[in-house]
Amino acid sequence: MSDHPGTTGDANADGSSAAWQPPSARERLALMRRTRTVAMVGASTNPARPSYFVASYLRSSSPFEVYFVNPRATELLGQPVYPSLDALPVVPDMVDVFRRADDLPGVLADAVAVGARAVWFQLGLWREDVARDAEAAGLDVVMDRCLKIEHARFHGGLHLAGFDTGVISSRRTLR
């Protein structure tokens, strides 16, 4: 059983644990390296929302081509916002989700329908049943992690935008 909230304690027919296993750090890095286009579902135009901060970071500091999806918005950071995944002009490699956990099955169905190859559920989103369904549909899955933080982590940028890495190093600083 996982320590994540909402984790199901389901078991396989043979009685073994059915807990979904998250990808390792290496697997997450590999997923980001093969991703070119990201669709942010639930992107907000409100600068106080986490999705706005992530959108701003991804547009300025990542190699991803970013598309925004929100049926109640028309523009975000000078870029058009689309009402749904199927309205995008491209098939996204990854769908980055900023929605409630109850909405994840529907977002997954939409991601599968448009041909996305991965779903990334942001911090606080953990639904093992949806993760298993996504993997059964052939998608890579990441849950309860922030794409911005992971990208910055792997590219040495956690010190940017207010993150104090707290790294203790034996390297001497230049004076």
N, CA and C atoms as an extended XYZ file, in Angstrom:
525
Properties=species:S:1:pos:R:3:atomname:S:1:resname:S:1:resid:I:1 pbc="F F F"
N         0.836       -1.173        0.000 N   MET     1
C         0.000        0.000        0.000 CA  MET     1
C         0.883        1.240        0.000 C   MET     1
N         0.498        2.222       -0.760 N   SER     2
C         1.278        3.448       -0.869 CA  SER     2
C         0.900        4.427        0.222 C   SER     2
N         1.746        5.401        0.440 N   ASP     3
C         1.448        6.428        1.422 CA  ASP     3
C         0.699        7.600        0.813 C   ASP     3
N         0.301        7.489       -0.442 N   HIS     4
C        -0.431        8.568       -1.097 CA  HIS     4
C        -1.906        8.514       -0.730 C   HIS     4
N        -2.510        9.678       -0.536 N   PRO     5
C        -3.937        9.714       -0.237 CA  PRO     5
C        -4.733        9.217       -1.427 C   PRO     5
N        -5.807        8.554       -1.159 N   GLY     6
C        -6.667        8.051       -2.227 CA  GLY     6
C        -6.160        6.782       -2.863 C   GLY     6
N        -5.095        6.227       -2.334 N   THR     7
C        -4.539        5.004       -2.883 CA  THR     7
C        -5.486        3.858       -2.582 C   THR     7
N        -5.742        3.091       -3.592 N   THR     8
C        -6.612        1.946       -3.384 CA  THR     8
C        -5.793        0.778       -2.900 C   THR     8
N        -6.388       -0.059       -2.116 N   GLY     9
C        -5.700       -1.241       -1.620 CA  GLY     9
C        -6.072       -2.467       -2.414 C   GLY     9
N        -6.424       -2.278       -3.676 N   ASP    10
C        -6.843       -3.397       -4.520 CA  ASP    10
C        -5.757       -4.456       -4.589 C   ASP    10
N        -6.182       -5.665       -4.833 N   ALA    11
C        -5.233       -6.767       -4.998 CA  ALA    11
C        -5.536       -7.485       -6.298 C   ALA    11
N        -4.507       -8.078       -6.874 N   ASN    12
C        -4.682       -8.876       -8.084 CA  ASN    12
C        -5.398      -10.171       -7.734 C   ASN    12
N        -5.804      -10.917       -8.755 N   ALA    13
C        -6.517      -12.178       -8.541 CA  ALA    13
C        -5.686      -13.163       -7.724 C   ALA    13
N        -4.358      -13.094       -7.851 N   ASP    14
C        -3.503      -14.010       -7.108 CA  ASP    14
C        -3.203      -13.517       -5.694 C   ASP    14
N        -3.803      -12.383       -5.312 N   GLY    15
C        -3.634      -11.854       -3.969 CA  GLY    15
C        -2.462      -10.903       -3.819 C   GLY    15
N        -1.669      -10.736       -4.877 N   SER    16
C        -0.532       -9.818       -4.781 CA  SER    16
C        -1.024       -8.375       -4.844 C   SER    16
N        -0.199       -7.474       -4.412 N   SER    17
C        -0.561       -6.066       -4.380 CA  SER    17
C        -0.710       -5.523       -5.792 C   SER    17
N        -1.709       -4.667       -5.979 N   ALA    18
C        -1.948       -4.066       -7.284 CA  ALA    18
C        -1.521       -2.604       -7.281 C   ALA    18
N        -0.725       -2.195       -6.293 N   ALA    19
C        -0.332       -0.792       -6.192 CA  ALA    19
C         0.414       -0.353       -7.445 C   ALA    19
N         0.023        0.770       -7.952 N   TRP    20
C         0.682        1.337       -9.122 CA  TRP    20
C         2.068        1.815       -8.715 C   TRP    20
N         3.025        1.580       -9.569 N   GLN    21
C         4.400        1.974       -9.289 CA  GLN    21
C         4.756        3.212      -10.111 C   GLN    21
N         5.120        4.304       -9.461 N   PRO    22
C         5.476        5.512      -10.204 CA  PRO    22
C         6.795        5.334      -10.947 C   PRO    22
N         6.993        6.100      -12.005 N   PRO    23
C         8.259        6.007      -12.733 CA  PRO    23
C         9.407        6.545      -11.890 C   PRO    23
N        10.573        5.985      -12.095 N   SER    24
C        11.771        6.434      -11.393 CA  SER    24
C        12.194        7.799      -11.934 C   SER    24
N        13.154        8.406      -11.268 N   ALA    25
C        13.687        9.687      -11.731 CA  ALA    25
C        14.243        9.556      -13.152 C   ALA    25
N        14.946        8.471      -13.420 N   ARG    26
C        15.487        8.263      -14.779 CA  ARG    26
C        14.371        8.136      -15.810 C   ARG    26
N        13.306        7.445      -15.445 N   GLU    27
C        12.183        7.291      -16.373 CA  GLU    27
C        11.477        8.633      -16.604 C   GLU    27
N        11.353        9.452      -15.559 N   ARG    28
C        10.741       10.778      -15.726 CA  ARG    28
C        11.612       11.657      -16.623 C   ARG    28
N        12.912       11.599      -16.431 N   LEU    29
C        13.828       12.376      -17.277 CA  LEU    29
C        13.726       11.913      -18.727 C   LEU    29
N        13.694       10.619      -18.944 N   ALA    30
C        13.569       10.087      -20.312 CA  ALA    30
C        12.257       10.546      -20.945 C   ALA    30
N        11.184       10.543      -20.167 N   LEU    31
C         9.887       11.010      -20.675 CA  LEU    31
C         9.979       12.477      -21.091 C   LEU    31
N        10.580       13.302      -20.264 N   MET    32
C        10.717       14.722      -20.617 CA  MET    32
C        11.602       14.907      -21.845 C   MET    32
N        12.624       14.091      -21.981 N   ARG    33
C        13.529       14.227      -23.131 CA  ARG    33
C        12.848       13.872      -24.441 C   ARG    33
N        11.912       12.953      -24.413 N   ARG    34
C        11.243       12.587      -25.665 CA  ARG    34
C         9.967       13.401      -25.910 C   ARG    34
N         9.657       14.314      -25.000 N   THR    35
C         8.470       15.160      -25.145 CA  THR    35
C         8.832       16.442      -25.879 C   THR    35
N         8.040       16.765      -26.885 N   ARG    36
C         8.220       18.014      -27.624 CA  ARG    36
C         7.055       18.969      -27.381 C   ARG    36
N         5.829       18.422      -27.295 N   THR    37
C         4.644       19.265      -27.127 CA  THR    37
C         3.911       18.875      -25.850 C   THR    37
N         3.492       19.905      -25.095 N   VAL    38
C         2.768       19.709      -23.838 CA  VAL    38
C         1.463       20.488      -23.905 C   VAL    38
N         0.366       19.826      -23.576 N   ALA    39
C        -0.925       20.497      -23.443 CA  ALA    39
C        -1.233       20.607      -21.959 C   ALA    39
N        -1.398       21.829      -21.476 N   MET    40
C        -1.714       22.059      -20.066 CA  MET    40
C        -3.232       22.159      -19.920 C   MET    40
N        -3.839       21.112      -19.368 N   VAL    41
C        -5.285       21.095      -19.153 CA  VAL    41
C        -5.580       21.698      -17.792 C   VAL    41
N        -6.397       22.734      -17.785 N   GLY    42
C        -6.706       23.437      -16.551 CA  GLY    42
C        -5.795       24.637      -16.336 C   GLY    42
N        -5.121       25.079      -17.395 N   ALA    43
C        -4.265       26.263      -17.295 CA  ALA    43
C        -5.132       27.460      -16.922 C   ALA    43
N        -4.669       28.237      -15.955 N   SER    44
C        -5.445       29.368      -15.459 CA  SER    44
C        -4.832       30.688      -15.883 C   SER    44
N        -5.683       31.675      -16.123 N   THR    45
C        -5.226       33.028      -16.426 CA  THR    45
C        -4.989       33.838      -15.149 C   THR    45
N        -5.247       33.247      -13.999 N   ASN    46
C        -5.056       33.903      -12.711 CA  ASN    46
C        -3.599       33.746      -12.281 C   ASN    46
N        -2.835       34.841      -12.188 N   PRO    47
C        -1.413       34.743      -11.823 CA  PRO    47
C        -1.160       34.124      -10.451 C   PRO    47
N        -2.163       34.044       -9.605 N   ALA    48
C        -1.995       33.450       -8.275 CA  ALA    48
C        -2.120       31.928       -8.296 C   ALA    48
N        -2.528       31.359       -9.411 N   ARG    49
C        -2.719       29.910       -9.503 CA  ARG    49
C        -1.416       29.211       -9.888 C   ARG    49
N        -1.175       28.016       -9.333 N   PRO    50
C         0.053       27.276       -9.697 CA  PRO    50
C         0.187       27.021      -11.198 C   PRO    50
N        -0.922       26.767      -11.873 N   SER    51
C        -0.827       26.476      -13.306 CA  SER    51
C        -0.301       27.679      -14.091 C   SER    51
N        -0.617       28.872      -13.640 N   TYR    52
C        -0.110       30.072      -14.312 CA  TYR    52
C         1.410       30.153      -14.176 C   TYR    52
N         1.898       29.901      -12.974 N   PHE    53
C         3.339       29.930      -12.715 CA  PHE    53
C         4.045       28.866      -13.546 C   PHE    53
N         3.475       27.667      -13.586 N   VAL    54
C         4.068       26.580      -14.371 CA  VAL    54
C         4.037       26.937      -15.856 C   VAL    54
N         2.918       27.490      -16.320 N   ALA    55
C         2.805       27.882      -17.725 CA  ALA    55
C         3.881       28.899      -18.086 C   ALA    55
N         4.061       29.875      -17.227 N   SER    56
C         5.066       30.906      -17.464 CA  SER    56
C         6.465       30.297      -17.529 C   SER    56
N         6.764       29.420      -16.594 N   TYR    57
C         8.079       28.759      -16.588 CA  TYR    57
C         8.281       27.919      -17.846 C   TYR    57
N         7.305       27.078      -18.173 N   LEU    58
C         7.463       26.183      -19.326 CA  LEU    58
C         7.637       26.961      -20.622 C   LEU    58
N         6.929       28.090      -20.748 N   ARG    59
C         7.056       28.893      -21.967 CA  ARG    59
C         8.432       29.547      -22.072 C   ARG    59
N         9.021       29.905      -20.926 N   SER    60
C        10.271       30.656      -20.973 CA  SER    60
C        11.524       29.816      -20.741 C   SER    60
N        11.401       28.682      -20.061 N   SER    61
C        12.602       27.969      -19.626 CA  SER    61
C        12.682       26.514      -20.041 C   SER    61
N        11.754       26.048      -20.840 N   SER    62
C        11.793       24.643      -21.235 CA  SER    62
C        11.825       24.536      -22.754 C   SER    62
N        12.216       23.378      -23.254 N   PRO    63
C        12.240       23.186      -24.706 CA  PRO    63
C        10.866       22.825      -25.285 C   PRO    63
N         9.864       22.710      -24.416 N   PHE    64
C         8.551       22.249      -24.853 CA  PHE    64
C         7.782       23.324      -25.612 C   PHE    64
N         7.028       22.880      -26.602 N   GLU    65
C         6.033       23.724      -27.246 CA  GLU    65
C         4.770       23.535      -26.399 C   GLU    65
N         4.279       24.602      -25.778 N   VAL    66
C         3.211       24.496      -24.788 CA  VAL    66
C         1.898       25.028      -25.349 C   VAL    66
N         0.829       24.259      -25.136 N   TYR    67
C        -0.526       24.640      -25.516 CA  TYR    67
C        -1.389       24.641      -24.265 C   TYR    67
N        -2.307       25.598      -24.187 N   PHE    68
C        -3.157       25.737      -23.013 CA  PHE    68
C        -4.577       25.307      -23.326 C   PHE    68
N        -5.190       24.598      -22.361 N   VAL    69
C        -6.559       24.119      -22.522 CA  VAL    69
C        -7.385       24.563      -21.325 C   VAL    69
N        -8.414       25.357      -21.601 N   ASN    70
C        -9.345       25.808      -20.579 CA  ASN    70
C       -10.568       26.360      -21.312 C   ASN    70
N       -11.740       25.765      -21.117 N   PRO    71
C       -12.916       26.217      -21.866 CA  PRO    71
C       -13.397       27.624      -21.492 C   PRO    71
N       -12.884       28.181      -20.387 N   ARG    72
C       -13.349       29.511      -19.949 CA  ARG    72
C       -12.339       30.624      -20.248 C   ARG    72
N       -11.301       30.329      -20.984 N   ALA    73
C       -10.286       31.341      -21.285 CA  ALA    73
C       -10.038       31.385      -22.786 C   ALA    73
N        -9.515       32.511      -23.249 N   THR    74
C        -9.206       32.644      -24.677 CA  THR    74
C        -7.736       32.929      -24.934 C   THR    74
N        -7.045       33.525      -23.939 N   GLU    75
C        -5.640       33.847      -24.121 CA  GLU    75
C        -4.904       33.745      -22.787 C   GLU    75
N        -3.671       33.257      -22.853 N   LEU    76
C        -2.822       33.142      -21.670 CA  LEU    76
C        -1.387       33.390      -22.098 C   LEU    76
N        -0.745       34.347      -21.475 N   LEU    77
C         0.643       34.691      -21.780 CA  LEU    77
C         0.834       34.998      -23.272 C   LEU    77
N        -0.156       35.666      -23.854 N   GLY    78
C        -0.088       36.047      -25.258 CA  GLY    78
C        -0.301       34.916      -26.240 C   GLY    78
N        -0.765       33.799      -25.746 N   GLN    79
C        -0.962       32.617      -26.587 CA  GLN    79
C        -2.438       32.196      -26.516 C   GLN    79
N        -2.982       31.626      -27.588 N   PRO    80
C        -4.383       31.205      -27.532 CA  PRO    80
C        -4.603       30.065      -26.539 C   PRO    80
N        -5.789       30.047      -25.961 N   VAL    81
C        -6.196       28.962      -25.076 CA  VAL    81
C        -7.309       28.209      -25.793 C   VAL    81
N        -7.209       26.888      -25.810 N   TYR    82
C        -8.160       26.053      -26.532 CA  TYR    82
C        -9.190       25.485      -25.571 C   TYR    82
N       -10.419       25.272      -26.041 N   PRO    83
C       -11.485       24.791      -25.147 CA  PRO    83
C       -11.359       23.320      -24.759 C   PRO    83
N       -10.614       22.546      -25.544 N   SER    84
C       -10.503       21.106      -25.270 CA  SER    84
C        -9.254       20.565      -25.970 C   SER    84
N        -8.861       19.359      -25.586 N   LEU    85
C        -7.690       18.739      -26.223 CA  LEU    85
C        -7.913       18.504      -27.710 C   LEU    85
N        -9.129       18.142      -28.086 N   ASP    86
C        -9.367       17.866      -29.505 CA  ASP    86
C        -9.416       19.132      -30.360 C   ASP    86
N        -9.395       20.305      -29.748 N   ALA    87
C        -9.368       21.567      -30.487 CA  ALA    87
C        -7.932       22.041      -30.763 C   ALA    87
N        -6.941       21.365      -30.190 N   LEU    88
C        -5.549       21.767      -30.386 CA  LEU    88
C        -5.130       21.590      -31.846 C   LEU    88
N        -4.214       22.417      -32.336 N   PRO    89
C        -3.736       22.273      -33.713 CA  PRO    89
C        -2.719       21.142      -33.888 C   PRO    89
N        -2.278       20.539      -32.780 N   VAL    90
C        -1.310       19.441      -32.812 CA  VAL    90
C        -1.773       18.346      -31.861 C   VAL    90
N        -1.187       17.166      -32.021 N   VAL    91
C        -1.390       16.094      -31.041 CA  VAL    91
C        -0.291       16.262      -29.991 C   VAL    91
N        -0.658       16.513      -28.744 N   PRO    92
C         0.380       16.718      -27.734 CA  PRO    92
C         1.061       15.406      -27.363 C   PRO    92
N         2.362       15.492      -27.126 N   ASP    93
C         3.082       14.324      -26.621 CA  ASP    93
C         2.645       14.042      -25.185 C   ASP    93
N         2.484       15.120      -24.411 N   MET    94
C         2.148       14.983      -22.996 CA  MET    94
C         0.977       15.894      -22.651 C   MET    94
N         0.103       15.392      -21.782 N   VAL    95
C        -0.986       16.194      -21.238 CA  VAL    95
C        -0.669       16.418      -19.764 C   VAL    95
N        -0.423       17.671      -19.407 N   ASP    96
C        -0.092       18.077      -18.041 CA  ASP    96
C        -1.389       18.566      -17.400 C   ASP    96
N        -1.816       17.910      -16.309 N   VAL    97
C        -3.166       18.111      -15.797 CA  VAL    97
C        -3.197       18.899      -14.487 C   VAL    97
N        -3.959       19.997      -14.514 N   PHE    98
C        -4.255       20.829      -13.349 CA  PHE    98
C        -5.768       20.819      -13.149 C   PHE    98
N        -6.300       19.705      -12.733 N   ARG    99
C        -7.735       19.561      -12.498 CA  ARG    99
C        -7.937       18.773      -11.211 C   ARG    99
N        -9.191       18.695      -10.751 N   ARG   100
C        -9.500       17.907       -9.546 CA  ARG   100
C        -9.339       16.419       -9.858 C   ARG   100
N        -9.060       15.652       -8.819 N   ALA   101
C        -8.868       14.205       -8.978 CA  ALA   101
C       -10.103       13.543       -9.598 C   ALA   101
N       -11.288       14.047       -9.284 N   ASP   102
C       -12.513       13.477       -9.856 CA  ASP   102
C       -12.591       13.661      -11.372 C   ASP   102
N       -11.870       14.639      -11.902 N   ASP   103
C       -11.901       14.913      -13.337 CA  ASP   103
C       -10.899       14.076      -14.138 C   ASP   103
N       -10.004       13.374      -13.452 N   LEU   104
C        -8.925       12.669      -14.149 CA  LEU   104
C        -9.399       11.602      -15.128 C   LEU   104
N       -10.426       10.799      -14.806 N   PRO   105
C       -10.861        9.809      -15.806 CA  PRO   105
C       -11.296       10.454      -17.121 C   PRO   105
N       -12.001       11.564      -17.051 N   GLY   106
C       -12.425       12.257      -18.270 CA  GLY   106
C       -11.261       12.845      -19.036 C   GLY   106
N       -10.294       13.424      -18.316 N   VAL   107
C        -9.106       13.978      -18.974 CA  VAL   107
C        -8.319       12.850      -19.640 C   VAL   107
N        -8.211       11.722      -18.952 N   LEU   108
C        -7.513       10.583      -19.551 CA  LEU   108
C        -8.212       10.132      -20.832 C   LEU   108
N        -9.526       10.020      -20.793 N   ALA   109
C       -10.272        9.607      -21.990 CA  ALA   109
C       -10.004       10.570      -23.144 C   ALA   109
N        -9.970       11.869      -22.849 N   ASP   110
C        -9.693       12.862      -23.887 CA  ASP   110
C        -8.260       12.725      -24.406 C   ASP   110
N        -7.308       12.479      -23.508 N   ALA   111
C        -5.906       12.326      -23.904 CA  ALA   111
C        -5.733       11.115      -24.817 C   ALA   111
N        -6.381       10.022      -24.471 N   VAL   112
C        -6.319        8.815      -25.298 CA  VAL   112
C        -6.956        9.081      -26.658 C   VAL   112
N        -8.096        9.755      -26.652 N   ALA   113
C        -8.824       10.027      -27.896 CA  ALA   113
C        -8.014       10.872      -28.877 C   ALA   113
N        -7.200       11.806      -28.379 N   VAL   114
C        -6.417       12.649      -29.296 CA  VAL   114
C        -5.069       12.041      -29.656 C   VAL   114
N        -4.681       10.963      -28.982 N   GLY   115
C        -3.434       10.287      -29.314 CA  GLY   115
C        -2.219       10.733      -28.520 C   GLY   115
N        -2.429       11.343      -27.365 N   ALA   116
C        -1.297       11.733      -26.512 CA  ALA   116
C        -0.532       10.482      -26.088 C   ALA   116
N         0.742       10.671      -25.781 N   ARG   117
C         1.571        9.528      -25.384 CA  ARG   117
C         1.830        9.466      -23.888 C   ARG   117
N         1.504       10.559      -23.168 N   ALA   118
C         1.772       10.590      -21.730 CA  ALA   118
C         0.790       11.519      -21.035 C   ALA   118
N         0.515       11.210      -19.766 N   VAL   119
C        -0.248       12.112      -18.906 CA  VAL   119
C         0.584       12.385      -17.660 C   VAL   119
N         0.566       13.632      -17.237 N   TRP   120
C         1.337       14.063      -16.065 CA  TRP   120
C         0.348       14.737      -15.132 C   TRP   120
N         0.078       14.115      -13.997 N   PHE   121
C        -0.870       14.658      -13.029 CA  PHE   121
C        -0.089       15.434      -11.970 C   PHE   121
N        -0.443       16.689      -11.808 N   GLN   122
C         0.303       17.608      -10.958 CA  GLN   122
C         0.272       17.236       -9.480 C   GLN   122
N         1.022       17.994       -8.693 N   LEU   123
C         1.116       17.770       -7.255 CA  LEU   123
C        -0.272       17.626       -6.627 C   LEU   123
N        -0.415       16.615       -5.782 N   GLY   124
C        -1.677       16.383       -5.098 CA  GLY   124
C        -2.642       15.481       -5.852 C   GLY   124
N        -2.348       15.170       -7.095 N   LEU   125
C        -3.248       14.317       -7.888 CA  LEU   125
C        -2.720       12.889       -7.900 C   LEU   125
N        -3.506       11.997       -7.321 N   TRP   126
C        -3.097       10.599       -7.214 CA  TRP   126
C        -4.330        9.725       -7.351 C   TRP   126
N        -4.458        9.044       -8.471 N   ARG   127
C        -5.548        8.102       -8.722 CA  ARG   127
C        -4.956        6.866       -9.389 C   ARG   127
N        -4.699        5.842       -8.570 N   GLU   128
C        -4.081        4.628       -9.116 CA  GLU   128
C        -4.938        3.983      -10.190 C   GLU   128
N        -6.255        4.022      -10.034 N   ASP   129
C        -7.118        3.418      -11.050 CA  ASP   129
C        -6.940        4.117      -12.394 C   ASP   129
N        -6.811        5.431      -12.382 N   VAL   130
C        -6.605        6.188      -13.621 CA  VAL   130
C        -5.216        5.901      -14.186 C   VAL   130
N        -4.215        5.790      -13.315 N   ALA   131
C        -2.857        5.468      -13.774 CA  ALA   131
C        -2.833        4.103      -14.449 C   ALA   131
N        -3.487        3.131      -13.854 N   ARG   132
C        -3.525        1.791      -14.466 CA  ARG   132
C        -4.260        1.826      -15.804 C   ARG   132
N        -5.365        2.580      -15.869 N   ASP   133
C        -6.104        2.702      -17.131 CA  ASP   133
C        -5.238        3.376      -18.205 C   ASP   133
N        -4.493        4.386      -17.798 N   ALA   134
C        -3.615        5.085      -18.749 CA  ALA   134
C        -2.544        4.148      -19.276 C   ALA   134
N        -1.916        3.404      -18.379 N   GLU   135
C        -0.880        2.468      -18.819 CA  GLU   135
C        -1.462        1.371      -19.700 C   GLU   135
N        -2.674        0.921      -19.378 N   ALA   136
C        -3.325       -0.090      -20.204 CA  ALA   136
C        -3.605        0.450      -21.612 C   ALA   136
N        -3.791        1.763      -21.724 N   ALA   137
C        -4.025        2.397      -23.018 CA  ALA   137
C        -2.715        2.747      -23.726 C   ALA   137
N        -1.574        2.411      -23.088 N   GLY   138
C        -0.282        2.635      -23.708 CA  GLY   138
C         0.367        3.970      -23.392 C   GLY   138
N        -0.154        4.707      -22.438 N   LEU   139
C         0.414        6.004      -22.088 CA  LEU   139
C         1.394        5.883      -20.929 C   LEU   139
N         2.402        6.741      -20.935 N   ASP   140
C         3.269        6.907      -19.773 CA  ASP   140
C         2.508        7.758      -18.769 C   ASP   140
N         2.754        7.516      -17.475 N   VAL   141
C         2.009        8.209      -16.429 CA  VAL   141
C         2.955        8.706      -15.340 C   VAL   141
N         2.762        9.952      -14.939 N   VAL   142
C         3.424       10.513      -13.768 CA  VAL   142
C         2.329       11.137      -12.923 C   VAL   142
N         2.351       10.859      -11.619 N   MET   143
C         1.351       11.434      -10.712 CA  MET   143
C         2.044       12.144       -9.555 C   MET   143
N         1.340       13.137       -9.021 N   ASP   144
C         1.763       13.845       -7.811 CA  ASP   144
C         3.159       14.440       -7.937 C   ASP   144
N         3.452       14.984       -9.113 N   ARG   145
C         4.718       15.671       -9.340 CA  ARG   145
C         4.452       16.873      -10.221 C   ARG   145
N         5.258       17.890      -10.063 N   CYS   146
C         5.125       19.108      -10.863 CA  CYS   146
C         6.120       19.064      -12.020 C   CYS   146
N         5.619       19.227      -13.227 N   LEU   147
C         6.473       19.212      -14.412 CA  LEU   147
C         7.520       20.323      -14.355 C   LEU   147
N         7.153       21.482      -13.853 N   LYS   148
C         8.099       22.590      -13.726 CA  LYS   148
C         9.225       22.230      -12.763 C   LYS   148
N         8.861       21.720      -11.610 N   ILE   149
C         9.870       21.362      -10.610 CA  ILE   149
C        10.778       20.258      -11.133 C   ILE   149
N        10.191       19.256      -11.774 N   GLU   150
C        10.999       18.152      -12.300 CA  GLU   150
C        11.931       18.643      -13.409 C   GLU   150
N        11.424       19.484      -14.297 N   HIS   151
C        12.274       20.011      -15.355 CA  HIS   151
C        13.425       20.802      -14.747 C   HIS   151
N        13.121       21.693      -13.813 N   ALA   152
C        14.151       22.502      -13.165 CA  ALA   152
C        15.133       21.615      -12.400 C   ALA   152
N        14.612       20.586      -11.761 N   ARG   153
C        15.465       19.670      -10.999 CA  ARG   153
C        16.511       19.015      -11.889 C   ARG   153
N        16.085       18.549      -13.049 N   PHE   154
C        17.002       17.848      -13.938 CA  PHE   154
C        17.910       18.784      -14.731 C   PHE   154
N        17.568       20.057      -14.747 N   HIS   155
C        18.351       21.002      -15.541 CA  HIS   155
C        19.006       22.083      -14.686 C   HIS   155
N        19.129       21.825      -13.398 N   GLY   156
C        19.869       22.712      -12.515 CA  GLY   156
C        19.217       24.037      -12.233 C   GLY   156
N        17.902       24.104      -12.350 N   GLY   157
C        17.237       25.387      -12.181 CA  GLY   157
C        16.345       25.510      -10.969 C   GLY   157
N        16.485       24.668       -9.981 N   LEU   158
C        15.607       24.790       -8.825 CA  LEU   158
C        15.851       26.068       -8.035 C   LEU   158
N        16.974       26.704       -8.227 N   HIS   159
C        17.231       27.962       -7.540 CA  HIS   159
C        16.437       29.109       -8.155 C   HIS   159
N        15.909       28.929       -9.358 N   LEU   160
C        15.158       29.978      -10.034 CA  LEU   160
C        13.783       30.156       -9.412 C   LEU   160
N        13.274       31.344       -9.468 N   ALA   161
C        11.904       31.649       -9.064 CA  ALA   161
C        11.592       31.262       -7.635 C   ALA   161
N        12.522       31.496       -6.753 N   GLY   162
C        12.221       31.350       -5.342 CA  GLY   162
C        12.472       30.002       -4.723 C   GLY   162
N        12.988       29.039       -5.450 N   PHE   163
C        13.285       27.747       -4.846 CA  PHE   163
C        14.702       27.781       -4.294 C   PHE   163
N        14.841       27.476       -3.031 N   ASP   164
C        16.156       27.375       -2.415 CA  ASP   164
C        16.492       25.896       -2.395 C   ASP   164
N        17.502       25.518       -3.148 N   THR   165
C        17.821       24.098       -3.259 CA  THR   165
C        18.330       23.518       -1.958 C   THR   165
N        18.935       24.343       -1.108 N   GLY   166
C        19.453       23.833        0.150 CA  GLY   166
C        20.594       22.853       -0.034 C   GLY   166
N        21.229       22.873       -1.196 N   VAL   167
C        22.309       21.940       -1.488 CA  VAL   167
C        23.537       22.310       -0.670 C   VAL   167
N        24.066       21.338       -0.010 N   ILE   168
C        25.315       21.509        0.719 CA  ILE   168
C        26.399       20.907       -0.157 C   ILE   168
N        27.405       21.694       -0.448 N   SER   169
C        28.433       21.252       -1.370 CA  SER   169
C        29.814       21.515       -0.792 C   SER   169
N        30.762       20.701       -1.195 N   SER   170
C        32.140       20.909       -0.773 CA  SER   170
C        32.876       21.818       -1.759 C   SER   170
N        32.202       22.233       -2.815 N   ARG   171
C        32.820       23.112       -3.793 CA  ARG   171
C        32.996       24.500       -3.198 C   ARG   171
N        34.152       25.050       -3.400 N   ARG   172
C        34.426       26.394       -2.900 CA  ARG   172
C        33.821       27.433       -3.823 C   ARG   172
N        33.293       28.454       -3.230 N   THR   173
C        32.755       29.547       -4.022 CA  THR   173
C        33.867       30.479       -4.418 C   THR   173
N        33.729       31.116       -5.564 N   LEU   174
C        34.717       32.087       -6.040 CA  LEU   174
C        34.572       33.361       -5.239 C   LEU   174
N        35.676       33.975       -4.911 N   ARG   175
C        35.629       35.245       -4.173 CA  ARG   175
C        36.117       36.367       -5.005 C   ARG   175
